[in-house]
Amino acid sequence: MLKRCGWVNDDPRYQAYHDNEWGVPEYDSRALFEKLCLDGQQAGLSWFTILCKIPNYRIAFANFSPELIATFSEQDVERLMLMPEAGIVRNRLKIRSIITNARAYLQMQQEDINFSEWLWQFVDGSPVINHWPSLHDVPTYTSESHAMAKALKKRGFSFVGDTICYAFMQATGMVNDHLLSCYRHPSNVSS
């Protein structure tokens, strides 16, 4: 039986996420945009709640196309607020944040800023490999996530606080926080 990080439950979706996505470096700007928006939706909730809703979020938010999301109006916000409860998190501020973030993303694109390179600069362009013995040792934010949050807010993004940015950094492999005992920690992965 595989030894995974202690936050993973027995649900096959959660295990697949842990095994195949979490901590794997992501460099695609669009994928990073989607993950940043989804991590913002997690605020105050468990990641598993959002993970189960990702297919619904992709339908509700035009497959996370910033160009399409940026055109959403208040009528779209109201439409999304009326989605069935299991669809997405029906929180007006969180829904608006995805629209706001799409507009901020497009503004960076107009300025010829590569979103992926811009985000990865906070870890000097390569993954930080941590060596945590237990979940209690893993921080909820770092100076790097604080710097990222501050820079994102300055660029107009919302729902991007220190903790959300650290979770985002973990999810996208900017930081590898698989525990030392986890089979996915780099020291346990055979090449």
Contacts in CASP RR format, 6 or more apart in sequence:
PFRMAT RR
TARGET T0000
AUTHOR 0000-0000-0000
METHOD contacts of the structure
MODEL  1
MLKRCGWVNDDPRYQAYHDNEWGVPEYDSRALFEKLCLDGQQAGLSWFTI
LCKIPNYRIAFANFSPELIATFSEQDVERLMLMPEAGIVRNRLKIRSIIT
NARAYLQMQQEDINFSEWLWQFVDGSPVINHWPSLHDVPTYTSESHAMAK
ALKKRGFSFVGDTICYAFMQATGMVNDHLLSCYRHPSNVSS
2 19 0 8 1.000
2 183 0 8 1.000
3 181 0 8 1.000
3 182 0 8 1.000
3 183 0 8 1.000
4 15 0 8 1.000
4 18 0 8 1.000
4 19 0 8 1.000
4 182 0 8 1.000
4 183 0 8 1.000
4 184 0 8 1.000
5 18 0 8 1.000
5 135 0 8 1.000
5 177 0 8 1.000
5 178 0 8 1.000
5 179 0 8 1.000
5 182 0 8 1.000
5 184 0 8 1.000
6 135 0 8 1.000
6 179 0 8 1.000
7 135 0 8 1.000
8 14 0 8 1.000
8 15 0 8 1.000
8 18 0 8 1.000
9 48 0 8 1.000
11 48 0 8 1.000
13 51 0 8 1.000
13 52 0 8 1.000
14 48 0 8 1.000
14 51 0 8 1.000
17 51 0 8 1.000
18 184 0 8 1.000
19 184 0 8 1.000
21 171 0 8 1.000
22 170 0 8 1.000
22 171 0 8 1.000
22 173 0 8 1.000
22 178 0 8 1.000
23 127 0 8 1.000
23 170 0 8 1.000
23 171 0 8 1.000
23 172 0 8 1.000
23 173 0 8 1.000
23 175 0 8 1.000
23 176 0 8 1.000
23 177 0 8 1.000
23 178 0 8 1.000
23 184 0 8 1.000
24 173 0 8 1.000
25 127 0 8 1.000
25 172 0 8 1.000
25 173 0 8 1.000
25 174 0 8 1.000
26 32 0 8 1.000
26 35 0 8 1.000
26 172 0 8 1.000
26 173 0 8 1.000
27 116 0 8 1.000
27 120 0 8 1.000
28 116 0 8 1.000
29 114 0 8 1.000
29 115 0 8 1.000
29 116 0 8 1.000
30 64 0 8 1.000
30 66 0 8 1.000
32 115 0 8 1.000
32 116 0 8 1.000
32 119 0 8 1.000
32 172 0 8 1.000
33 64 0 8 1.000
33 66 0 8 1.000
33 101 0 8 1.000
33 102 0 8 1.000
33 105 0 8 1.000
33 115 0 8 1.000
34 64 0 8 1.000
35 168 0 8 1.000
35 171 0 8 1.000
35 172 0 8 1.000
36 101 0 8 1.000
36 152 0 8 1.000
36 157 0 8 1.000
36 160 0 8 1.000
36 168 0 8 1.000
37 57 0 8 1.000
37 61 0 8 1.000
37 64 0 8 1.000
37 97 0 8 1.000
37 98 0 8 1.000
37 101 0 8 1.000
38 50 0 8 1.000
38 54 0 8 1.000
38 57 0 8 1.000
39 50 0 8 1.000
39 164 0 8 1.000
39 165 0 8 1.000
39 167 0 8 1.000
39 168 0 8 1.000
39 171 0 8 1.000
40 94 0 8 1.000
40 97 0 8 1.000
40 159 0 8 1.000
40 160 0 8 1.000
40 164 0 8 1.000
41 50 0 8 1.000
41 53 0 8 1.000
41 57 0 8 1.000
41 88 0 8 1.000
41 89 0 8 1.000
41 94 0 8 1.000
41 98 0 8 1.000
41 159 0 8 1.000
42 49 0 8 1.000
42 50 0 8 1.000
42 164 0 8 1.000
42 167 0 8 1.000
43 94 0 8 1.000
43 159 0 8 1.000
43 164 0 8 1.000
45 89 0 8 1.000
47 167 0 8 1.000
49 89 0 8 1.000
50 57 0 8 1.000
50 89 0 8 1.000
53 86 0 8 1.000
53 87 0 8 1.000
53 88 0 8 1.000
53 89 0 8 1.000
56 83 0 8 1.000
56 86 0 8 1.000
56 87 0 8 1.000
56 88 0 8 1.000
57 64 0 8 1.000
57 88 0 8 1.000
58 64 0 8 1.000
60 80 0 8 1.000
60 83 0 8 1.000
60 87 0 8 1.000
60 88 0 8 1.000
61 69 0 8 1.000
61 98 0 8 1.000
62 68 0 8 1.000
62 69 0 8 1.000
66 102 0 8 1.000
66 103 0 8 1.000
66 105 0 8 1.000
66 106 0 8 1.000
66 109 0 8 1.000
67 102 0 8 1.000
67 106 0 8 1.000
69 98 0 8 1.000
69 99 0 8 1.000
69 102 0 8 1.000
70 99 0 8 1.000
70 102 0 8 1.000
70 103 0 8 1.000
70 106 0 8 1.000
72 99 0 8 1.000
72 102 0 8 1.000
76 99 0 8 1.000
77 92 0 8 1.000
77 95 0 8 1.000
77 96 0 8 1.000
77 99 0 8 1.000
80 88 0 8 1.000
80 90 0 8 1.000
80 95 0 8 1.000
81 90 0 8 1.000
81 92 0 8 1.000
81 95 0 8 1.000
83 90 0 8 1.000
88 95 0 8 1.000
93 158 0 8 1.000
93 159 0 8 1.000
94 159 0 8 1.000
96 158 0 8 1.000
97 157 0 8 1.000
97 158 0 8 1.000
97 159 0 8 1.000
100 156 0 8 1.000
100 157 0 8 1.000
100 158 0 8 1.000
101 157 0 8 1.000
101 158 0 8 1.000
101 159 0 8 1.000
101 160 0 8 1.000
104 152 0 8 1.000
104 155 0 8 1.000
104 156 0 8 1.000
104 157 0 8 1.000
105 115 0 8 1.000
107 155 0 8 1.000
107 156 0 8 1.000
108 115 0 8 1.000
108 118 0 8 1.000
108 155 0 8 1.000
109 115 0 8 1.000
117 125 0 8 1.000
119 148 0 8 1.000
119 172 0 8 1.000
119 174 0 8 1.000
120 126 0 8 1.000
120 174 0 8 1.000
122 144 0 8 1.000
122 145 0 8 1.000
122 147 0 8 1.000
122 148 0 8 1.000
122 151 0 8 1.000
122 169 0 8 1.000
122 174 0 8 1.000
123 144 0 8 1.000
123 169 0 8 1.000
123 174 0 8 1.000
123 175 0 8 1.000
127 173 0 8 1.000
127 174 0 8 1.000
127 175 0 8 1.000
127 176 0 8 1.000
128 144 0 8 1.000
128 174 0 8 1.000
128 175 0 8 1.000
128 176 0 8 1.000
129 176 0 8 1.000
129 186 0 8 1.000
130 138 0 8 1.000
130 175 0 8 1.000
130 176 0 8 1.000
130 177 0 8 1.000
131 180 0 8 1.000
131 185 0 8 1.000
131 187 0 8 1.000
132 138 0 8 1.000
132 177 0 8 1.000
132 179 0 8 1.000
132 180 0 8 1.000
133 179 0 8 1.000
133 180 0 8 1.000
133 181 0 8 1.000
134 179 0 8 1.000
135 179 0 8 1.000
138 177 0 8 1.000
138 179 0 8 1.000
139 166 0 8 1.000
140 162 0 8 1.000
140 163 0 8 1.000
140 166 0 8 1.000
141 162 0 8 1.000
141 163 0 8 1.000
141 165 0 8 1.000
141 166 0 8 1.000
142 166 0 8 1.000
142 175 0 8 1.000
144 169 0 8 1.000
144 175 0 8 1.000
145 161 0 8 1.000
145 162 0 8 1.000
145 163 0 8 1.000
145 165 0 8 1.000
145 166 0 8 1.000
145 168 0 8 1.000
145 169 0 8 1.000
146 162 0 8 1.000
146 165 0 8 1.000
148 160 0 8 1.000
148 165 0 8 1.000
148 168 0 8 1.000
148 169 0 8 1.000
149 160 0 8 1.000
149 161 0 8 1.000
149 162 0 8 1.000
149 164 0 8 1.000
149 165 0 8 1.000
152 160 0 8 1.000
152 161 0 8 1.000
152 165 0 8 1.000
153 160 0 8 1.000
153 161 0 8 1.000
166 175 0 8 1.000
168 174 0 8 1.000
169 175 0 8 1.000
170 176 0 8 1.000
170 177 0 8 1.000
176 185 0 8 1.000
176 186 0 8 1.000
178 184 0 8 1.000
178 185 0 8 1.000
178 186 0 8 1.000
179 185 0 8 1.000
180 187 0 8 1.000
180 188 0 8 1.000
182 188 0 8 1.000
183 189 0 8 1.000
END
